[in-house]
Amino acid sequence: MELQIITQDTGPSCTLVLSGEVDVYTSPRLKQELVDIVDSGCMNVVVDLEKLNFIDSSGLGVLVSGLRRVKERGGTLRLVCTKDSILKIFRITGLDKVFPLFGTVEEAREF
C-alpha cells in the first residue's frame, strides 16, 4: 500500500495527515516532507496518524528524527492517534513517553 501525505499549513502550526503505510519504502517521503516543512519555518508540527494502517521501525525512526529536528529549533512535534494497532507500537517501543499523543488535531494544536 502507498503512503499519502497531505500538508496543511495553518499559520504557526503545520499538520501532516498520513494515510496508508509508513515502512522502509515510504518512510523517505515522510522524512523529506518533515525536513521541508521544518526548513520552511514551521515550528509546531502535528502529524495525524488517524488514517494510517501500518508503521514500522523505519517510520518510527523518521518521526524521532523529525522530533529532534523541530526541537533543535525550539518547536514541537505532536502526534494524533487513537487507533489501538498504531498506539500499541508506540507503547511497546516506549515512544508513547517521547511523543505527546492526542485524540484530535484540534487538541494537538491547542496544547
Secondary structure, DSSP 8 states (H G I E B T S, - for coil): --EEEEEEEETTEEEEEEEEEESTTTHHHHHHHHHHHHHTT--EEEEEEEEEEEE-HHHHHHHHHHHHHHHHTT-EEEEE---HHHHHHHHHHTGGGTS-EESSHHHHHH-
